[in-house]
Amino acid sequence: MWLAKPLKAEVKINTMTAQSTHEAAIPNPALEALSILVGEWETVGKHVMLPDTLHGHVSFEWLEGGAFLMMKSTVDEPGVPSNISVIGSDDESNEFFMLYFDERGVSRRFVLTLQDHVLKIWRIVPNFSQRFTGTFANNGDTIIGLWELNRDNATWNRDLDVTYTRVKRVEGAS
């Protein structure tokens, strides 16, 4: 009979900066292109199913010294879920992936690209595909975006128009 021995991971923490000193806590060079996102953003949006304009906040910050990028999003209106995502890369496919989780318990995996000042995020699944296209403007301090839904595996419909406006830029990306 095989018995699993509890694993003890030893991670040294610098209490002054709360940064991990683990050997894998280094910048992931594949994520360098996403450094334009790092910082604090205010959001204003219009959802097709809601009468009022939505206001919120999004932050992007490096995890583990730049090994991953974390996004946290909140919306001020009740009933619109706050969420958190972790973005990483795959060396073999040369793709970025985003793991999303929100306060409803919803968990999703998206693919992400950033090319020619256009951020694209998507997931293709039967009867509920989603995609986002955001274009950078104002020297990278504004993102004008659109989320779309596909519920019939054929037609894309407008879901959320959103504008991100940077309120704090963080220098020294990854």
ABEGO torsion letter per residue (X at the ends): XBBBBBBBBBBBBBAAAGBBABAABBBBAAAAAAAAABEBBBBBBBBAABABBBBBBBBBBBBGGGABBBBBBBBABBGBBBBBBBBBBBAAAGBBBBBBBBAAGBBBBBBBBBBGGBBBBBBBBBGBBBBBBBBBBGGGABBBBBBBBBAAGABBBBABBBBBBBABBBBGBX
